Amino acid sequence: MVVDPEVSLVNVCLVMKTPCSVARNPLLLVPLTRLLLTLGAPSAWCGAPPAADAPTGIPDLDAAQAAAGRMPKVVVTGEGVAWDQERLLSAPLHSMYLEPTGHDRSRAHDSAALLGAVPGAAVVRNGPQTGIVQLRGLQNERVRLVVDGMTLTPACPNHMDPPLHYLAPTATDTLMVMAGVTPVSLGGDSIAGTVVARPAPPRFFESARARVFGELGGSVHSDSDGWGTHGTIGVANRRLSAAYSGSWQSAGDFRFPGGRVRDTGYQTTQHGLLLATQTEVGLLAADLRLLRTRDAGTPALPMDMLEGDGYRVGLRHAGEFGFGTLESRVYRHEVDHLMDNYSLRPPGPMRMFSRAESDDTGARLDAALPGEVHTFRLGTEFHRNEFSAFQQNALTGAQQDTLRNALRQRVGTYLEWQA
């Protein structure tokens, strides 16, 4: 019997069950850890023992280690990773923080693409702009997505516009992923986990004199004749900050040797304005954001997103006091969505289009009371979603409501103890 030197552990277990003569092969009495070291010597498993001068693939152990079946000493040298102590102490133990580099943000189609390397996470794509986050095999409403402190509801019933679609990848500063059990301070009615996406905070300078800052970047995708560019420009001093940020992305159909995949192009534009001031009671900020998506193909779904317009306005406060920290957030987010099955793909016998609207209004108040060992958190949250969607036959005009003036409200209060 010949065993492949690269045999897996499962195959090793099968070999263990193969009847062999213990008298002819004394290695069967060696623990499994020693068996793994003999993979380089197939003749040592079954059959005659190898010759004294033949290579066996077993490390040259001294007689005492060989008799006791011990492994040789292994020395592992590593380099420590610098951690933000405040962030590490405030984050759940099973969470994972991501700080995408500028290169990663520039080449990503959307913010969901930045989660590709997270263990237990996956991104389900029905189209290039439809990045649905999946945690341990569960997705959609089973995963809570918090975008800049907001709970956003997709307008498309098929989630062509998942929540991370409304935060440009170039504007994403950090991502925190918690797969499985989620703390009550960040949880909701999801069972798979939580993903928290945060944009870059307002920028200030130590000087009282105003200074101008900015950033400019771009990317090119040769497989779809796609391109993207983003920029930020602002002015700030010690107390005041004002900044504009924008991103533009465009791509055609995905190409491969010998053909192309129809219905995979897209165009997106995002504009944002952030105003902030440092006061005696903490940081006060106001943000405005506009998203426009056009002709975003979703070949895995029955329709394509022709138009997707998102409008957002929000206020935020964050301050440090003698008892701890206090944060509050108020926001309004509106989405107008249009899709059909004949503009970007070959029309079928029944031409259908669908419109949908999703409006989110929310507010939350969070307080953290840190101690030397324990941290207590308490807060309250309100979220209201108004949703309407219908589909209509483009030829006959027949209309069918999917949901008309649907309303969902959620109010919650929590108390959390982290030891």
C-alpha positions, -999 to 999 in steps of 0.1 A, spaced: 0 0 0 13 35 -10 3 66 8 6 100 -8 31 122 11 5 150 9 -23 129 23 -47 148 45 -55 141 81 -88 124 72 -68 100 49 -44 93 77 -73 82 99 -85 58 71 -50 44 69 -51 38 106 -81 15 101 -65 -5 74 -55 -40 88 -18 -41 90 5 -63 110 17 -47 141 46 -70 142 57 -59 107 50 -22 114 58 -11 149 50 25 139 13 18 144 19 20 182 32 56 179 8 84 187 -9 101 158 13 131 161 43 109 152 23 93 124 19 127 108 57 131 107 61 99 87 41 111 57 74 115 38 81 77 40 52 57 25 70 24 29 69 29 67 31 24 69 26 -11 56 50 -36 44 86 -42 53 104 -17 75 127 7 57 164 0 55 186 15 81 202 39 57 170 48 38 154 82 44 124 78 66 111 114 66 111 113 105 130 141 122 162 131 138 150 129 174 172 117 203 165 83 218 146 97 249 122 117 227 117 88 204 109 65 232 85 89 249 69 99 216 75 136 221 76 162 195 107 183 191 107 218 205 92 244 181 100 281 185 76 306 170 86 342 166 60 369 160 55 406 160 30 422 182 1 442 167 -6 477 180 -41 480 194 -61 510 203 -66 503 240 -98 524 243 -113 507 213 -103 472 224 -118 477 259 -151 491 245 -156 464 218 -172 430 222 -147 402 226 -158 384 195 -158 415 172 -134 422 144 -123 456 134 -113 465 98 -95 497 88 -94 495 50 -65 511 33 -69 538 6 -60 512 -20 -87 488 -8 -113 515 -7 -105 528 -42 -108 494 -60 -140 483 -42 -173 484 -61 -192 491 -28 -185 490 9 -196 454 12 -166 444 -9 -144 454 21 -157 425 41 -144 397 18 -115 387 42 -135 385 74 -138 350 88 -174 338 88 -185 366 65 -194 365 28 -208 389 2 -237 376 -19 -238 395 -53 -269 395 -75 -251 423 -94 -220 445 -91 -237 470 -68 -257 445 -48 -234 435 -20 -256 416 5 -236 408 37 -239 372 49 -227 360 83 -224 323 89 -248 315 61 -275 340 72 -283 373 54 -308 401 47 -329 410 78 -311 383 99 -280 406 98 -282 440 113 -263 467 94 -256 500 111 -244 526 87 -231 558 103 -253 552 133 -284 546 112 -307 516 106 -315 517 68 -342 497 51 -336 487 14 -363 500 -10 -361 470 -33 -379 438 -20 -350 418 -35 -324 440 -18 -308 454 -49 -299 483 -26 -286 468 6 -277 492 34 -240 493 27 -249 506 -8 -256 540 8 -221 545 21 -194 549 -6 -164 526 -1 -141 556 -3 -160 572 25 -158 542 48 -133 546 77 -139 515 99 -160 484 99 -168 463 129 -182 427 124 -198 406 151 -209 372 139 -234 354 161 -245 368 195 -246 406 195 -246 429 225 -279 446 233 -263 480 227 -258 471 191 -283 444 185 -319 444 173 -341 417 160 -313 400 140 -300 365 148 -269 363 126 -249 392 138 -242 429 133 -220 449 110 -212 486 120 -199 508 92 -185 542 102 -174 571 79 -144 593 87 -150 616 116 -148 654 112 -113 668 109 -99 695 131 -66 712 136 -48 724 167 -44 759 153 -70 786 156 -62 796 120 -83 779 93 -65 754 72 -75 737 39 -73 699 35 -83 675 8 -79 642 -9 -82 629 -44 -81 593 -57 -92 571 -86 -92 536 -100 -96 518 -133 -112 483 -139 -100 469 -172 -124 439 -171 -155 462 -175 -140 494 -189 -149 508 -155 -135 538 -137 -140 555 -104 -128 587 -87 -134 603 -53 -124 635 -37 -127 654 -4 -120 691 2 -126 711 34 -115 738 57 -111 735 95 -95 750 125 -96 741 162 -133 745 167 -150 745 132 -149 720 104 -167 719 70 -160 693 43 -174 681 10 -169 646 -3 -179 630 -35 -174 598 -54 -182 587 -90 -182 552 -104 -191 538 -138 -186 505 -155 -199 485 -185 -206 449 -189 -181 425 -174 -159 409 -201 -141 376 -202 -121 359 -230 -146 352 -257 -176 372 -245 -192 394 -219 -218 391 -192 -248 412 -202 -266 434 -177 -236 439 -153 -229 476 -158 -237 505 -133 -233 542 -126 -233 556 -91 -227 591 -78 -225 602 -41 -222 637 -27 -218 645 10 -215 676 32 -203 674 68 -204 704 92 -191 701 128 -180 722 157 -162 715 190 -181 729 220 -179 728 258 -205 700 258 -188 679 231 -189 675 193 -219 687 173 -222 676 137 -247 678 108 -244 657 77 -262 658 43 -258 631 17 -272 623 -18 -268 590 -37 -278 585 -74 -276 551 -90 -284 545 -127 -286 514 -149 -273 490 -123 -277 455 -137 -286 425 -115 -285 395 -138 -294 370 -110 -327 387 -104 -358 391 -125 -354 429 -128 -326 455 -129 -323 488 -110 -328 517 -134 -329 544 -107 -320 545 -71 -320 579 -53 -312 582 -17 -314 614 4 -302 617 40 -299 644 67 -287 638 102 -275 654 135 -251 640 159 -237 648 194 -208 631 212 -193 643 245 -173 632 275 -184 641 310 -174 632 345 -196 601 346 -186 588 312 -195 594 275 -228 604 260 -238 601 223 -270 609 205 -281 606 168 -311 618 149 -316 611 112 -340 609 82 -332 587 51 -354 585 20 -351 562 -10 -369 562 -44 -364 530 -64 -373 520 -100 -366 487 -117 -378 468 -147 -371 437 -168 -367 451 -203 -345 482 -204 -311 466 -198 -319 430 -209 -337 414 -239 -374 420 -233 -396 389 -225 -433 384 -233 -444 403 -202 -428 437 -197 -429 447 -160 -416 476 -140 -418 483 -103 -415 514 -81 -407 514 -44 -402 540 -16 -385 534 17 -383 562 43 -364 557 76 -366 580 106 -346 572 137 -331 585 169 -309 570 196 -293 580 229 -263 560 244 -244 565 276 -213 546 287 -201 545 323 -166 530 323 -148 517 354 -115 502 362 -127 467 353 -164 469 344 -183 491 319 -220 498 320 -239 510 290 -275 521 288 -296 538 261 -327 539 241 -335 538 203 -364 546 181 -367 535 144 -396 540 120 -398 527 84 -425 536 59 -426 514 29 -445 512 -4 -439 491 -35 -460 481 -65 -454 464 -99 -471 472 -132 -474 457 -166 -459 482 -191 -482 471 -219 -516 466 -203 -512 490 -173 -523 463 -149 -510 472 -114 -504 451 -83 -494 463 -49 -466 445 -32 -469 466 0 -490 498 3 -481 523 31 -466 496 52 -453 508 86 -428 493 110 -418 509 143 -394 497 168 -386 512 203 -361 497 226 -342 504 258 -312 485 270 -288 481 299 -255 463 293 -227 452 316 -193 444 302 -169 428 326 
